[in-house]
Amino acid sequence: MQEFLNNLTATKIADQIICYLFLILFIWGANIKFGRKNEFNDDFASLDAMKSLRGFAAIGVILHHISQEDIFQQKGVFSAFVNAGAYFVAIFFFCSGFGLIKSLNSKENYLKGFIKNRIVKAIVLPFYVNVVIYGILMAVTGYELPKERWIFNFLGLTMMNTYAWFPIVLALLYLVFFLCFRFIKKRPVCFAVIFLFIIGLGFLFSWNGHFAPWHGPENWWLNPFYNKREWWQYDMTLWFSGEWWVNSAPAFLAGLIFANYEKQITGFFKKAYALKFHVLLIITMIFYKLSAFGQMKFGYWTEYSGNGAGMMEKLKTYFCQVPLFLILGITIIIFMMKYHVSNPVSRFFGKYSLHTYLMNLACILGCRFIQKIKFPAKAGNLNLLLYGAAVIALTVALGIGEYWLTEGIKKLLFRKKKAA
């Protein structure tokens, strides 16, 4: 009983410390205009503000991934981050869409060289550098895979790093953005096409499920004696094998639309800001409740209901979430008109966000031995705290390392031509 109380106390303290430190980051370096009528932050949508926002999202994603560990869920450590991953990723998508339109509006001939500069150099190259890194780590640690999977993993057609789905979806969205704004003159039509593409991704996941349930006899995954599963039918192997590939992607469109109509939207909210923001907040909460309702009523993991893959239930859940992720980024940035934060920590993680994201899984797996360390009963869950700290520190270190490795390769592959 005493050991239980020690663990319980340590768990509560750990959760409180983590939440407290995360809260401090939202206070340190804050620009506050609350209580000042008709005064707003002029830099709420600046490059620095967006970088800091991505930094907070990057920290949140790391903590979310740690919270997914079974032992953390059993102990309740990092519990505030268990279901928060999609919201942090939505911030990444929103900032990406926002940045594209801002650049398109401010940079001459922005679409010229877009494929090379914004897709190949900024997304595809880091993705394949990460593939090679994970391939080497898996080979060194003796991780066994079918030969076909090694080939497909290195080609990027299946997942070497299961956390690396984000750059794949982002590259697809960037490509559709380029095609739309390159060949379609009317922006509302571009936004409509991008919206349909995002919805199409939702349909693709709903059909593909979590492990290609469409291949093989009905409900084969429920049969413990079924041994004809192909190597590509295991969890998180194929593209779009998981709702996380699609549910937060509508935020990308929200970023595009907000950046395109920024003056009109902010001008609207500057008049009677308090009233309009609270109305926006209430609408956001209603959509949050709709999202929660969809997940409880229908759910994404319908393969285990015994009624086949459950594509329709997945789609219903997805459409219950779409409104929330269309409005969430806008709610956050309207809030930033009165309150936004930029500090060294948020800017640091904002700079290395993609690379810390990509290296996080290797750190989570590599540090798991710490979870099994036995400490005296009085120490409570000290091993979990050490594990969390080790994962964060190693993620930062390897993320920086991968960033500089990628930059070095980028300079070798894309040398600037010297002026004659």
C-alpha positions as CSV (number, residue, x, y, z in Angstrom):
1,M,0.0,0.0,0.0
2,Q,2.8,2.4,0.9
3,E,4.5,1.7,-2.4
4,F,1.3,2.4,-4.2
5,L,0.9,5.7,-2.4
6,N,4.5,6.6,-3.3
7,N,3.9,5.8,-6.9
8,L,0.6,7.7,-7.0
9,T,2.2,10.7,-5.4
10,A,5.2,10.6,-7.8
11,T,2.8,10.4,-10.7
12,K,0.8,13.4,-9.6
13,I,4.0,15.4,-9.0
14,A,5.4,14.4,-12.4
15,D,2.2,15.5,-14.2
16,Q,2.1,18.7,-12.3
17,I,5.7,19.5,-13.1
18,I,5.4,18.8,-16.8
19,C,2.2,20.9,-17.1
20,Y,3.8,23.7,-15.0
21,L,6.9,23.8,-17.2
22,F,4.8,23.7,-20.4
23,L,2.6,26.6,-19.0
24,I,5.7,28.6,-18.2
25,L,6.7,28.4,-21.9
26,F,3.4,30.1,-22.7
27,I,4.1,32.9,-20.3
28,W,7.8,33.6,-20.9
29,G,8.2,36.3,-23.5
30,A,4.5,37.0,-23.9
31,N,3.1,40.0,-25.7
32,I,-0.1,40.8,-23.9
33,K,-2.8,43.2,-25.1
34,F,-5.7,42.0,-23.0
35,G,-7.6,44.8,-21.2
36,R,-6.4,47.3,-23.8
37,K,-9.3,48.3,-26.0
38,N,-8.4,48.6,-29.7
39,E,-4.8,47.6,-29.1
40,F,-3.5,44.5,-30.8
41,N,-0.1,42.8,-31.4
42,D,1.2,43.9,-34.8
43,D,3.5,40.9,-35.0
44,F,1.0,38.2,-34.2
45,A,1.4,36.7,-37.6
46,S,5.0,37.4,-38.2
47,L,7.7,34.9,-39.1
48,D,9.0,34.9,-35.6
49,A,5.5,34.3,-34.1
50,M,4.9,31.4,-36.5
51,K,8.2,29.9,-35.7
52,S,7.5,30.0,-32.0
53,L,4.0,28.5,-32.6
54,R,5.6,25.6,-34.5
55,G,8.1,25.3,-31.6
56,F,5.3,24.8,-29.1
57,A,3.7,22.2,-31.4
58,A,7.0,20.4,-31.7
59,I,7.4,20.2,-27.9
60,G,3.8,19.0,-27.6
61,V,4.3,16.3,-30.3
62,I,7.4,14.9,-28.4
63,L,5.4,14.8,-25.1
64,H,2.5,13.2,-26.9
65,H,4.7,10.5,-28.3
66,I,6.2,9.8,-24.9
67,S,2.7,9.6,-23.4
68,Q,1.7,6.8,-25.8
69,E,4.1,4.4,-24.1
70,D,2.1,1.7,-22.4
71,I,3.8,2.2,-19.0
72,F,3.1,5.9,-19.1
73,Q,-0.6,5.3,-19.7
74,Q,-0.7,2.8,-16.9
75,K,0.9,5.2,-14.5
76,G,-0.9,8.3,-15.8
77,V,2.3,10.2,-16.4
78,F,2.1,12.9,-19.2
79,S,-1.6,12.1,-19.2
80,A,-2.5,15.6,-20.5
81,F,-0.8,14.9,-23.8
82,V,-2.2,11.4,-24.5
83,N,-5.0,12.6,-26.9
84,A,-3.4,15.9,-27.9
85,G,-1.2,14.8,-30.9
86,A,-3.7,15.8,-33.7
87,Y,-4.0,19.3,-32.3
88,F,-0.3,19.9,-32.3
89,V,0.1,18.5,-35.8
90,A,-2.8,20.7,-36.9
91,I,-0.7,23.7,-35.9
92,F,2.1,22.5,-38.2
93,F,-0.4,22.2,-41.1
94,F,-1.9,25.6,-40.4
95,C,1.5,27.3,-40.2
96,S,2.6,25.6,-43.5
97,G,-0.5,26.7,-45.4
98,F,-0.3,30.2,-43.9
99,G,3.4,30.5,-44.9
100,L,2.7,29.4,-48.5
101,I,0.2,32.1,-49.2
102,K,2.2,34.8,-47.4
103,S,5.2,33.9,-49.6
104,L,3.1,33.7,-52.7
105,N,1.8,37.2,-52.1
106,S,5.2,38.8,-51.1
107,K,7.8,37.0,-53.3
108,E,8.1,37.6,-57.0
109,N,7.9,34.4,-59.1
110,Y,7.5,32.4,-56.0
111,L,6.1,29.4,-57.9
112,K,9.2,29.3,-60.1
113,G,11.4,26.6,-58.7
114,F,8.7,25.7,-56.1
115,I,9.0,21.9,-56.7
116,K,12.8,22.0,-56.2
117,N,13.0,24.5,-53.3
118,R,9.8,23.9,-51.3
119,I,9.2,20.2,-51.9
120,V,12.4,18.4,-52.9
121,K,14.9,20.4,-50.8
122,A,12.7,21.3,-47.8
123,I,10.6,18.0,-47.5
124,V,11.7,15.1,-49.7
125,L,15.5,15.4,-49.0
126,P,15.0,15.4,-45.1
127,F,12.6,12.5,-45.4
128,Y,15.1,10.3,-47.3
129,V,18.0,11.3,-45.1
130,N,15.9,10.1,-42.2
131,V,15.0,6.9,-44.1
132,V,18.7,6.1,-44.4
133,I,19.4,7.0,-40.8
134,Y,16.7,4.7,-39.6
135,G,17.7,2.0,-42.0
136,I,21.3,2.1,-40.6
137,L,20.0,2.1,-37.0
138,M,17.7,-0.9,-37.7
139,A,20.5,-2.8,-39.4
140,V,23.0,-2.2,-36.6
141,T,20.5,-3.3,-33.9
142,G,19.7,-6.5,-35.8
143,Y,16.1,-5.6,-36.7
144,E,14.9,-8.2,-39.1
145,L,12.6,-7.3,-42.0
146,P,11.6,-9.2,-45.2
147,K,13.9,-8.3,-48.1
148,E,11.0,-6.8,-50.0
149,R,10.2,-4.5,-47.1
150,W,13.8,-3.2,-46.9
151,I,13.5,-2.3,-50.6
152,F,10.1,-0.6,-50.3
153,N,11.2,1.2,-47.1
154,F,14.3,2.7,-48.7
155,L,12.2,3.8,-51.7
156,G,9.9,5.5,-49.2
157,L,6.8,3.6,-50.4
158,T,6.4,1.9,-47.0
159,M,7.4,3.3,-43.6
160,M,10.9,2.9,-42.3
161,N,10.1,5.4,-39.6
162,T,6.4,5.3,-38.7
163,Y,6.4,8.8,-37.4
164,A,7.6,10.1,-40.9
165,W,4.1,10.2,-42.3
166,F,3.8,14.0,-41.8
167,P,6.4,15.0,-44.5
168,I,4.7,12.6,-47.0
169,V,1.3,14.3,-46.5
170,L,2.8,17.7,-46.4
171,A,4.7,17.1,-49.7
172,L,1.4,15.9,-51.3
173,L,-0.4,19.1,-50.1
174,Y,2.4,21.3,-51.3
175,L,2.3,19.6,-54.7
176,V,-1.5,20.1,-55.0
177,F,-1.0,23.8,-53.9
178,F,1.6,24.3,-56.6
179,L,-0.6,22.7,-59.4
180,C,-3.6,24.7,-58.3
181,F,-2.0,28.1,-58.0
182,R,0.2,27.5,-61.1
183,F,-2.7,26.6,-63.5
184,I,-5.9,28.0,-61.9
185,K,-6.2,31.8,-61.7
186,K,-9.2,32.0,-59.3
187,R,-8.1,31.4,-55.7
188,P,-11.5,30.3,-54.4
189,V,-11.4,27.6,-57.0
190,C,-7.9,26.6,-55.8
191,F,-9.1,26.4,-52.3
192,A,-12.1,24.2,-53.4
193,V,-9.8,21.8,-55.2
194,I,-7.4,21.6,-52.2
195,F,-10.4,20.9,-49.9
196,L,-11.6,18.1,-52.2
197,F,-8.1,16.6,-52.3
198,I,-7.9,16.7,-48.4
199,I,-11.3,15.0,-48.2
200,G,-10.1,12.5,-50.7
201,L,-7.2,11.6,-48.4
202,G,-9.9,11.0,-45.7
203,F,-11.6,8.5,-48.0
204,L,-8.3,6.9,-48.8
205,F,-7.6,6.2,-45.2
206,S,-11.1,5.0,-44.5
207,W,-10.8,2.4,-47.3
208,N,-7.2,1.4,-46.4
209,G,-7.8,1.1,-42.7
210,H,-5.0,0.5,-40.3
211,F,-3.5,-2.6,-41.9
212,A,-5.1,-3.1,-45.4
213,P,-8.2,-5.1,-44.2
214,W,-9.4,-5.2,-47.9
215,H,-6.8,-7.9,-48.6
216,G,-7.7,-11.4,-47.4
217,P,-10.9,-13.0,-46.0
218,E,-13.4,-11.0,-44.0
219,N,-12.3,-10.2,-40.5
220,W,-9.0,-12.1,-41.0
221,W,-7.3,-9.8,-38.3
222,L,-9.7,-11.2,-35.7
223,N,-8.6,-14.8,-36.3
224,P,-5.6,-15.6,-34.1
225,F,-4.8,-18.6,-36.4
226,Y,-4.7,-16.6,-39.6
227,N,-1.1,-16.8,-40.9
228,K,-1.4,-15.5,-44.4
229,R,-0.9,-11.8,-43.6
230,E,1.5,-10.2,-46.1
231,W,4.4,-8.2,-44.7
232,W,2.8,-4.9,-45.9
233,Q,-0.4,-5.6,-43.9
234,Y,1.2,-5.0,-40.5
235,D,0.3,-1.9,-38.6
236,M,1.6,1.4,-39.8
237,T,3.4,-0.1,-42.8
238,L,1.6,1.3,-45.8
239,W,0.9,4.9,-46.5
240,F,-2.4,6.2,-45.0
241,S,-2.6,3.3,-42.5
242,G,-3.9,5.4,-39.6
243,E,-6.3,8.3,-39.0
244,W,-3.4,10.5,-38.0
245,W,-2.5,10.7,-41.7
246,V,-5.7,12.6,-42.5
247,N,-7.6,14.0,-39.5
248,S,-5.6,17.2,-38.9
249,A,-4.8,18.0,-42.6
250,P,-7.8,20.3,-43.0
251,A,-5.8,22.8,-40.9
252,F,-3.6,23.3,-44.0
253,L,-6.5,24.7,-45.9
254,A,-7.4,26.9,-43.0
255,G,-3.9,28.4,-43.0
256,L,-4.2,29.1,-46.7
257,I,-7.6,30.8,-46.4
258,F,-6.6,32.8,-43.3
259,A,-3.4,34.1,-45.0
260,N,-5.4,35.0,-48.2
261,Y,-8.1,36.9,-46.3
262,E,-6.0,38.1,-43.4
263,K,-6.8,41.8,-43.6
264,Q,-10.6,41.1,-43.9
265,I,-10.6,38.5,-41.1
266,T,-8.5,40.5,-38.6
267,G,-10.4,43.7,-39.5
268,F,-13.6,42.0,-38.7
269,F,-12.4,40.8,-35.3
270,K,-10.8,44.1,-34.3
271,K,-14.3,45.6,-34.0
272,A,-15.9,44.2,-30.8
273,Y,-13.0,41.7,-30.4
274,A,-14.0,40.3,-27.0
275,L,-17.5,39.4,-28.1
276,K,-16.5,38.0,-31.5
277,F,-13.6,36.0,-30.1
278,H,-15.8,34.4,-27.4
279,V,-18.4,33.5,-30.1
280,L,-15.5,31.9,-32.1
281,L,-14.3,30.1,-29.0
282,I,-17.8,28.7,-28.4
283,I,-18.1,27.5,-32.0
284,T,-14.7,25.9,-31.6
285,M,-15.8,24.1,-28.4
286,I,-19.0,22.9,-30.2
287,F,-16.8,21.4,-33.0
288,Y,-14.6,19.9,-30.3
289,K,-17.6,18.2,-28.8
290,L,-18.7,17.0,-32.2
291,S,-15.2,15.5,-32.8
292,A,-15.4,13.8,-29.4
293,F,-18.9,12.5,-30.2
294,G,-17.8,11.1,-33.5
295,Q,-14.9,9.2,-32.0
296,M,-17.1,7.8,-29.2
297,K,-20.1,7.0,-31.4
298,F,-18.4,5.6,-34.5
299,G,-14.6,5.5,-34.0
300,Y,-11.6,4.9,-36.2
301,W,-10.6,1.5,-35.0
302,T,-13.7,-0.2,-36.4
303,E,-11.8,-3.2,-37.6
304,Y,-12.3,-4.7,-34.2
305,S,-16.1,-4.3,-34.1
306,G,-16.4,-7.7,-35.9
307,N,-18.3,-6.1,-38.9
308,G,-15.5,-5.9,-41.4
309,A,-13.3,-2.8,-42.0
310,G,-16.0,-0.4,-41.1
311,M,-15.2,2.2,-43.8
312,M,-18.5,4.2,-43.2
313,E,-17.9,4.5,-39.5
314,K,-14.4,5.8,-40.1
315,L,-15.8,8.3,-42.6
316,K,-18.4,9.5,-40.1
317,T,-15.7,10.0,-37.5
318,Y,-13.5,11.8,-40.0
319,F,-16.3,14.2,-41.0
320,C,-17.1,14.9,-37.3
321,Q,-13.5,16.0,-36.9
322,V,-13.1,18.1,-40.1
323,P,-14.9,21.2,-38.8
324,L,-12.7,21.3,-35.7
325,F,-9.5,21.2,-37.6
326,L,-10.8,23.8,-40.1
327,I,-11.4,26.3,-37.3
328,L,-8.8,25.4,-34.7
329,G,-5.8,27.2,-36.3
330,I,-7.9,30.3,-36.9
331,T,-9.1,30.4,-33.3
332,I,-5.4,30.2,-32.1
333,I,-4.2,33.0,-34.4
334,I,-7.1,35.3,-33.5
335,F,-6.2,34.7,-29.9
336,M,-2.6,35.7,-30.8
337,M,-3.9,39.1,-31.9
338,K,-4.1,39.8,-28.1
339,Y,-1.6,37.3,-26.7
340,H,1.3,35.5,-28.3
341,V,4.6,34.2,-27.0
342,S,8.1,34.1,-28.4
343,N,11.1,32.9,-26.3
344,P,14.4,31.2,-27.0
345,V,13.0,27.7,-26.3
346,S,10.0,28.1,-28.6
347,R,12.2,29.6,-31.4
348,F,14.7,26.8,-31.0
349,F,12.2,24.0,-31.3
350,G,10.5,26.0,-34.2
351,K,13.8,25.9,-36.1
352,Y,14.4,22.2,-35.6
353,S,10.7,21.1,-35.5
354,L,10.8,18.8,-38.5
355,H,14.0,17.0,-37.5
356,T,13.2,16.6,-33.8
357,Y,9.8,15.2,-35.1
358,L,11.6,12.7,-37.4
359,M,14.2,11.5,-34.8
360,N,11.7,11.2,-31.9
361,L,10.8,7.5,-32.6
362,A,14.4,6.4,-32.6
363,C,14.9,8.1,-29.2
364,I,11.7,6.6,-27.7
365,L,12.8,3.1,-28.8
366,G,16.5,3.5,-27.8
367,C,15.7,4.7,-24.3
368,R,13.1,2.1,-23.4
369,F,15.6,0.2,-21.2
370,I,15.3,3.1,-18.7
371,Q,11.7,2.1,-18.1
372,K,12.8,-1.2,-16.7
373,I,15.4,0.2,-14.2
374,K,14.4,-0.8,-10.7
375,F,14.6,2.0,-8.1
376,P,13.8,1.8,-4.4
377,A,10.1,2.1,-3.6
378,K,10.6,5.5,-2.1
379,A,11.7,6.8,-5.5
380,G,8.3,6.1,-7.0
381,N,8.3,6.5,-10.8
382,L,11.7,8.0,-11.0
383,N,12.6,5.7,-13.9
384,L,9.7,7.2,-16.0
385,L,10.9,10.7,-15.2
386,L,14.4,9.8,-16.3
387,Y,13.1,8.1,-19.4
388,G,11.1,11.2,-20.4
389,A,14.0,13.5,-19.8
390,A,16.4,11.2,-21.7
391,V,14.0,11.0,-24.7
392,I,13.6,14.7,-24.9
393,A,17.3,15.4,-24.5
394,L,18.3,12.7,-27.1
395,T,15.5,13.9,-29.5
396,V,17.0,17.4,-29.4
397,A,20.5,16.2,-29.9
398,L,19.7,13.9,-32.8
399,G,17.3,16.3,-34.3
400,I,20.1,19.0,-34.5
401,G,22.5,16.4,-35.9
402,E,20.1,15.3,-38.6
403,Y,19.4,19.0,-39.4
404,W,23.1,19.7,-40.0
405,L,23.6,16.5,-41.9
406,T,20.7,17.3,-44.2
407,E,22.0,20.8,-44.7
408,G,25.4,19.5,-45.6
409,I,23.9,17.0,-48.2
410,K,21.7,19.8,-49.5
411,K,24.7,22.0,-50.2
412,L,26.5,19.2,-52.0
413,L,23.5,18.3,-54.2
414,F,22.3,21.8,-54.9
415,R,25.4,23.9,-55.3
416,K,24.6,27.5,-56.3
417,K,26.0,28.4,-59.7
418,K,28.7,31.1,-59.5
419,A,28.0,34.3,-61.4
420,A,30.0,34.6,-64.6
